Amino acid sequence: MSAVEHPRPARPTTLQVALNGGVGDDRMPRTPPETARQAAASVAEGATSIHLHAYDDDGVETLEAGFVATTLIAVRERCPGVPVNMTTFADVEPDPGRRHALVSAWTVLPDLVPANQGEDGIGELAAMLAARGVGVEACLLSDRDTELFLARGRWDRYERVFVEPTAPDPNEAVADAARTSRALTDAGCGLEQVHHGVGVATWSVLAQAVRLGHGLRVGLEDTDVLADGTPVPDNAGLVAAAATLLGSR
């Protein structure tokens, strides 16, 4: 009698909240206590992971170890057990060597980091963090990023892959996301895909991702309004709307 092959349990769909990043307005959390408060509220609405940026005392994004540590500790106190992803974005520190040195000095480590595939020095940075036990999420912002990611192979180094069209036009962003998703599938990349857009394209990209069966990212880093244009007071309102989208599958 042949052994019965049992299907693997379905993995939970990622709903990542992108709490902050860039300039934004007063709704975007910058201090550790407010970042932690909005993180907890977002988790209560269905977020399964947290992406964030640390800010210094002047409200400027930073990769400095002390500010990163304070932010991570505050968020983990309010959101125990929820994976936290700390940015390594080159816009925070454009010089690859300086960025590597700053991140190497981190004393409190996140659970995850994003790795924008088109950035100089990202391979070395990701390898260093992986060696310290940090999970890496590949981020594809362009066709070139996708080409680089697929050519490098060894996709098992990553926890999942983020499809991040940057086009402000909803139709263009949706087409870009679909093309990237198809390229990943055609190449045999079995990593979970998590999709998000920016600005007015956000909800069109998310709606398509739901139809395609992918995970979602949403938050004040990406948009500050709901699909109908209604402003939200904080990240939790965006997460609640995205969770409703996922529940409609």
Secondary structure, 3 states (H helix, E strand, C coil): CCCCCCCCCCCCCCEEEECCCCCCCCCCCCCHHHHHHHHHHHHHCCCCEEEECEECCCCCEECCHHHHHHHHHHHHHHCCCCCEEECCCCCCCCCHHHHHHHHHCCCCCCCEEEEECCCCCHHHHHHHHHHCCCEEEEEECCHHHHHHHHHHCCHHHCCEEEECCCCCCHHHHHHHHHHHHHHHHHCCCCCCEEECCCHHHHHHHHHHHHHHCCEEEECCCCCCECCCCCECCCHHHHHHHHHHHHHCC
